Amino acid sequence: MNNPTLDKISSETYLNNLLQQCQGNSPIIDTEYLHTLRKNAISQVKELTLPTKKDEEWRFTDLSELYQLEFKTGKPETVTQNIIDNFILPEAKDSYIVFVNGEYVSELSNVSALPQDVYVGNLSHLSDLQKEKIVNYLGKQQGEKDTFTALNTAGFKDAAVIWIKKNIVVETPIQILFLAVGNDTPSLIQPRTLVVAETGSSASLIEYYGTVTEHCSDEQQNHPYFTNSVTEIWLDDNAKINHSRIQRELGDSFHIGKTAITQNQDSDYTCNEVNLGSKVSRHTLQIWQNGAQTESHLNGLTMIDNEQVADTHTAVCLNHPYGVTHQLHKCIIDGNGHGVFNGKIFVPKAAQLTNATQLNRNLLLSPKARINTKPELQITADNVKCSHGATISQLEADELFYLQSRGLNETDARHLLIDAFAAEILERIPLKSLQQRLTQCVVCRTADA
């Protein structure tokens, strides 16, 4: 597997090996629908190929290091409550669930603060009615089937499920903690999340990807693993979800994630995405607005250093009148880091009176830092208010001079400007404790910049 551009034969062999790891898992609940879903996904994987830089959607993201490793299905690992406590946010101390290497750990989860009309758990504890209804949601999101999403569907054993019944407003934030424990054998971990927000419901979710390590998770520790995650979110009429997705995987791990959201009329979805970890990471976020007066707000921050690669692909499809979407994605890139941003907003003829904005701002801190950015608007409606753009810059000499003239040394002035650049996104996260933790991560990295 030393050839960075997989030829057809080696690609098929590698993908079949991954598929064999997936087929070793059986769903935690035995239903005809889940067996059919997995069977169809296995067939899809066999028809697909691994993406390379020859594919348009992957042309800036090199996965050759991933393809050089032979992954085995991640094994269950024992994690203590003391370790979990380091990851759980104070606001969610009684409203969180824990997955370790993709396995649900009920004894480390605590949802005692949540009302009875809210289900937060895994597949096995769903009510009989919810198990019947799940066929309408799990694996039913729109969009083209890609290799890694199909691979997840073919191999996931369990799923984190959040199901909020009609008109229930959940005041307590809900945290889903996906922890990875690396070992000497490269592990394949495939988390799955399903969120169903029924009509008039509302909640704040934290989807957190972290790792168990004695050192800073940014460091490479020769324990590579591959997290391949899929999250599906469904908002019925007038539902509201504030979703914070935090990725702080190990420095020599790989993270590929897909988040798919379907919004019905008058619903409101917000995504606060922060990517700090992994050697190579890719997150694809796709939104379908399936009703009028629907709002989608996307706030993103990527901060990478050294040889890290971070790729963000987003697509928002506004299919009805009075749709609203606002997106601001920022990248801070140092060392030999390589960032990728590709954002698409589709405004077809039916989406009249749409208000859509998209902006990607990038701060390059070293001469070798790179960014490939491509914001896109595809508009066929004729009565809309839309804008998009991208900026690429370094720290401004005038701003540094101004701060130094006020008594700061050059190092402190640089740190202040970098921290302020990140703060515009971090301040939009609704949980103060999470804001503080991520701000500290940024400050720590800034100190080394």
C-alpha positions in Angstrom: 0.0 0.0 0.0 2.9 2.4 -0.6 1.4 3.8 -3.8 -0.3 7.0 -2.8 -2.7 6.8 -5.8 -4.5 3.5 -5.3 -4.8 1.5 -8.5 -8.1 -0.3 -9.1 -7.0 -3.7 -7.9 -5.4 -2.5 -4.6 -8.4 -0.2 -4.0 -10.8 -3.1 -4.3 -8.7 -5.2 -2.1 -8.4 -2.6 0.6 -12.1 -1.8 0.5 -13.0 -5.5 0.7 -10.8 -5.8 3.8 -12.6 -2.9 5.4 -15.9 -4.4 4.5 -14.9 -7.8 6.1 -14.3 -5.9 9.3 -17.7 -4.4 9.1 -19.5 -7.7 8.3 -18.1 -9.1 11.6 -20.6 -6.9 13.5 -24.2 -7.6 14.0 -26.8 -5.0 15.0 -27.5 -4.9 18.7 -31.2 -5.3 17.9 -32.5 -7.9 15.6 -35.0 -6.3 13.2 -35.7 -7.1 9.5 -35.2 -3.4 8.6 -31.7 -3.2 10.1 -30.6 -6.4 8.4 -32.0 -5.1 5.1 -30.3 -1.7 5.6 -26.9 -3.3 6.2 -27.4 -5.8 3.3 -28.1 -2.9 0.9 -25.1 -0.9 2.3 -22.8 -3.9 1.8 -24.0 -4.1 -1.8 -23.4 -0.3 -2.3 -19.8 -0.6 -0.9 -19.0 -3.3 -3.4 -20.2 -1.0 -6.2 -18.2 2.0 -5.0 -14.5 2.9 -4.9 -12.2 4.5 -2.4 -11.9 8.3 -3.1 -8.5 9.6 -4.2 -7.2 13.0 -5.4 -8.5 12.1 -8.9 -12.1 12.6 -7.6 -13.3 16.1 -7.9 -14.7 16.2 -4.3 -11.5 14.9 -2.9 -8.9 16.5 -5.1 -7.3 18.6 -2.3 -7.4 15.9 0.4 -4.7 13.2 0.3 -5.9 9.9 2.0 -2.8 7.9 1.0 -1.6 7.7 4.7 -5.0 6.2 5.6 -4.8 3.6 2.9 -1.4 2.4 4.1 -2.8 1.1 7.3 -4.6 -2.1 7.9 -7.5 -1.5 10.3 -9.3 -3.9 12.5 -12.7 -3.4 14.2 -12.1 -1.4 17.4 -12.4 -3.6 20.5 -14.3 -2.7 23.6 -12.1 -1.0 26.2 -12.5 -0.4 29.9 -12.7 3.3 30.8 -13.2 4.6 34.4 -15.7 7.2 35.6 -12.8 9.5 36.5 -11.7 9.6 32.9 -15.3 10.3 31.7 -15.7 13.1 34.2 -12.8 15.0 32.4 -14.9 15.1 29.3 -18.4 15.8 30.6 -19.5 19.4 30.6 -20.9 20.8 33.9 -24.2 21.8 32.2 -24.7 18.2 31.0 -23.5 16.3 34.2 -26.8 14.4 34.4 -27.7 14.3 30.7 -25.0 12.5 28.8 -24.3 9.1 27.1 -20.9 7.5 26.5 -19.6 5.4 23.6 -16.1 3.9 23.8 -14.7 2.6 20.5 -18.2 2.7 19.2 -19.7 0.6 22.0 -22.4 2.1 24.2 -21.4 2.1 27.9 -24.7 2.3 29.9 -22.9 2.3 33.4 -21.0 5.4 32.5 -24.0 7.2 31.0 -26.4 9.4 33.0 -29.6 10.9 31.7 -31.4 11.4 35.0 -32.0 15.1 34.4 -34.0 14.6 31.2 -37.8 14.5 31.1 -39.6 11.2 30.3 -40.7 12.4 26.9 -37.1 12.6 25.8 -35.2 9.4 24.9 -31.4 9.5 25.0 -29.7 6.2 24.8 -28.9 3.5 22.3 -30.9 1.3 19.9 -31.6 -1.6 22.3 -33.7 0.5 24.8 -36.0 2.2 22.3 -39.7 1.7 22.9 -41.5 -0.8 20.6 -43.2 2.2 18.9 -39.9 3.9 18.3 -38.4 0.7 16.9 -41.2 0.6 14.4 -40.8 4.3 13.5 -37.1 4.1 13.1 -37.5 2.8 9.6 -38.6 6.3 8.6 -35.4 7.9 9.8 -32.3 5.6 10.1 -30.4 5.5 6.8 -33.1 7.6 5.1 -31.4 10.9 4.5 -31.2 12.3 1.0 -28.1 12.7 -1.1 -25.7 10.6 -3.0 -24.3 7.6 -1.3 -20.6 7.9 -0.7 -18.2 5.1 0.2 -17.5 6.0 3.8 -21.2 6.6 4.7 -22.1 3.2 3.1 -19.2 1.6 5.0 -20.6 3.0 8.3 -24.1 1.7 7.5 -22.6 -1.7 6.6 -20.8 -2.0 9.8 -22.3 0.0 12.7 -23.4 -2.2 15.5 -25.3 0.3 17.6 -26.2 4.0 17.5 -26.7 7.0 19.8 -30.3 7.9 19.6 -31.9 11.2 20.8 -35.7 11.3 20.3 -37.6 14.3 21.5 -41.4 14.1 21.4 -43.8 16.7 20.2 -43.7 20.1 21.8 -41.1 19.1 24.4 -38.5 21.9 25.2 -35.4 20.3 26.7 -33.7 23.0 28.9 -30.8 20.8 29.8 -28.0 20.4 27.2 -27.5 16.8 26.0 -24.0 15.5 25.4 -23.0 12.5 23.3 -19.4 11.5 24.1 -17.6 9.3 21.6 -14.3 8.3 23.1 -11.5 6.4 21.2 -8.9 4.3 22.9 -6.0 3.6 20.6 -3.7 0.6 20.9 -0.9 -1.1 18.9 -3.4 -2.3 16.3 -4.9 0.4 14.1 -8.6 0.4 14.9 -11.7 1.1 12.8 -14.4 2.9 14.9 -17.8 3.7 13.3 -20.0 5.9 15.5 -23.6 6.4 14.4 -26.0 9.0 15.7 -29.7 9.5 15.1 -31.6 12.6 16.3 -35.4 13.0 15.8 -36.9 16.3 16.9 -40.7 16.0 16.6 -43.0 19.0 15.9 -42.5 22.0 18.2 -39.6 20.4 20.1 -36.3 22.0 21.0 -32.9 20.9 22.4 -29.2 21.7 22.6 -26.8 18.9 21.6 -23.1 18.4 22.0 -21.5 15.7 19.8 -18.0 15.3 21.1 -15.2 13.2 19.6 -12.3 12.7 21.9 -9.6 10.3 22.9 -8.2 8.8 26.1 -4.6 9.8 26.5 -2.2 10.9 29.3 -0.9 13.7 27.1 -2.4 16.4 25.0 -4.6 14.8 22.3 -2.9 16.9 19.7 0.3 14.8 20.0 1.0 11.8 17.9 1.5 8.7 20.0 1.9 6.0 17.4 -1.6 4.6 18.1 -3.4 5.4 14.8 -7.1 4.7 14.5 -9.8 5.6 12.0 -13.1 7.2 13.2 -15.8 7.0 10.4 -18.9 8.6 11.8 -22.4 9.3 10.4 -25.0 11.6 12.1 -28.6 11.9 10.9 -30.8 14.8 12.2 -34.5 15.2 11.5 -36.4 18.3 12.4 -40.2 18.3 12.1 -42.3 21.5 11.7 -41.3 24.3 14.1 -38.5 22.1 15.8 -35.3 23.7 16.9 -31.9 22.1 17.4 -28.6 23.8 18.4 -25.9 21.3 17.6 -22.3 21.7 18.6 -19.9 19.2 17.0 -16.4 19.1 18.5 -13.6 17.0 17.0 -10.5 16.6 19.2 -9.2 13.2 18.1 -5.6 11.9 18.6 -2.8 13.6 16.6 -2.1 10.4 14.5 -5.7 9.4 14.0 -8.0 9.8 10.9 -11.5 11.3 11.2 -14.1 11.2 8.4 -17.6 12.3 9.3 -20.9 12.9 7.6 -23.7 14.9 9.1 -27.1 15.0 7.2 -30.0 17.2 8.3 -33.5 17.4 7.0 -35.6 20.4 8.1 -39.3 20.8 7.8 -41.3 24.0 7.7 -40.4 26.7 10.3 -37.7 24.6 11.8 -34.4 26.1 13.0 -31.0 24.3 12.9 -27.7 25.7 14.1 -24.4 23.9 13.8 -21.3 25.1 15.8 -18.5 23.0 14.4 -14.9 23.0 15.9 -12.1 20.9 14.4 -8.8 20.7 16.2 -7.6 17.2 16.1 -6.6 14.3 13.8 -3.8 14.0 11.3 -6.3 14.0 8.5 -9.9 15.0 9.0 -12.9 15.5 6.7 -16.4 16.6 7.7 -19.3 16.7 5.1 -22.4 18.5 6.3 -25.5 18.5 4.1 -28.8 20.2 4.8 -32.1 19.9 3.0 -34.8 22.5 3.8 -38.1 20.8 3.1 -40.4 23.6 4.1 -41.0 27.3 3.9 -39.5 29.8 6.5 -36.8 27.3 7.5 -33.5 28.6 9.0 -30.0 27.1 9.0 -27.1 28.6 10.7 -23.6 27.2 10.3 -20.6 28.4 12.4 -17.3 26.7 11.9 -13.7 26.9 13.2 -10.8 24.8 12.1 -7.4 25.2 13.8 -4.5 23.0 12.5 -0.7 22.9 12.7 2.3 20.9 11.7 1.3 18.4 8.9 -2.4 18.3 9.7 -5.0 18.2 6.9 -8.6 19.4 7.6 -11.3 19.4 5.0 -14.8 20.8 5.4 -17.5 20.3 2.7 -21.0 21.7 3.2 -24.1 21.9 1.1 -27.4 23.6 1.9 -30.4 23.0 -0.4 -33.1 25.7 0.0 -36.1 24.2 -1.8 -38.9 26.5 -0.5 -39.8 30.2 -0.2 -38.5 32.4 2.7 -35.6 30.1 3.5 -32.7 31.5 5.5 -29.1 30.3 5.8 -26.1 32.0 7.2 -22.6 30.4 7.2 -19.3 31.6 8.6 -16.4 29.2 8.6 -12.9 30.2 9.8 -9.6 28.5 9.5 -6.4 29.1 11.4 -3.5 27.3 9.8 0.1 27.1 11.0 3.2 25.1 10.2 2.7 22.9 7.2 -1.1 22.6 7.8 -3.4 22.3 4.9 -7.0 23.4 5.1 -9.8 22.8 2.6 -13.2 24.5 2.5 -15.9 23.8 -0.1 -19.3 25.3 0.6 -22.3 25.1 -1.7 -25.7 26.8 -1.4 -28.4 25.8 -3.8 -31.3 28.2 -4.5 -33.6 26.7 -7.1 -36.5 28.6 -8.7 -39.0 27.5 -6.0 -36.9 29.1 -3.3 -38.1 32.7 -3.8 -37.4 35.4 -1.2 -34.4 33.4 0.1 -31.8 35.1 2.3 -28.5 33.3 2.1 -24.9 34.4 3.1 -21.7 32.4 3.1 -18.2 33.5 4.2 -15.0 31.6 4.6 -12.2 33.5 6.4 -8.7 32.1 6.6 -5.7 33.1 8.7 -2.3 31.7 7.6 0.3 31.9 10.3 3.3 30.5 8.4 4.8 30.6 4.9 4.0 26.9 4.3 0.4 27.0 5.6 -2.1 26.3 2.8 -5.8 26.7 2.2 -8.0 25.7 -0.8 -11.3 27.5 -0.5 -14.3 27.4 -2.9 -17.5 29.0 -1.7 -20.3 28.4 -4.2 -23.8 29.8 -4.8 -26.0 28.2 -7.4 -29.1 30.4 -7.9 -32.0 30.1 -10.4 -34.6 31.9 -8.3 -34.9 35.6 -9.3 -36.1 37.3 -6.1 -33.4 36.5 -3.5 -30.8 38.1 -1.3 -27.6 36.1 -1.5 -23.9 36.7 -1.0 -20.8 34.6 -0.7 -17.0 35.2 -0.4 -13.7 34.1 1.0 -10.7 35.9 2.5 -7.1 34.7 2.9 -4.8 36.7 5.1 -1.9 36.8 7.5 -1.7 38.9 10.7 -1.8 42.5 9.7 1.3 44.5 10.4 -0.8 47.6 11.1 -2.8 45.8 13.8 0.4 44.3 15.4 1.9 47.8 15.4 -1.1 49.3 17.0 -1.2 46.8 19.8 2.6 47.2 20.4 2.1 50.9 20.6 -0.3 50.3 23.4 2.3 48.4 25.4 2.1 44.8 24.2 5.2 43.0 23.0 5.0 41.4 19.5 4.3 37.8 20.9 1.4 38.9 23.0 0.0 41.1 20.2 0.1 38.0 17.9 -1.7 35.9 20.5 -4.3 38.5 21.1 -5.2 38.8 17.4 -5.3 35.0 16.8 -7.5 34.5 19.9 -9.9 37.2 18.8 -10.1 35.7 15.3 -11.3 32.4 16.9 -13.5 34.0 19.5 -16.1 35.1 16.9 -17.0 31.5 16.4 -16.4 30.1 19.9 -18.7 32.8 21.4 -21.6 31.4 19.4 -21.5 28.1 21.3 -24.3 28.2 23.8 -22.5 26.4 26.7 -20.1 28.6 28.7 -18.0 25.7 29.9 -17.4 24.4 26.4 -16.5 27.9 25.2 -13.9 28.1 28.0 -12.4 24.7 27.3 -12.1 25.4 23.5 -10.8 28.9 24.1 -8.1 27.4 26.4 -7.2 24.9 23.6 -6.8 27.8 21.1 -4.7 29.8 23.6 -2.5 26.8 24.2 -1.9 26.4 20.5 -1.5 30.1 20.0 1.3 30.1 22.6 3.3 27.7 20.3 2.5 29.7 17.2 
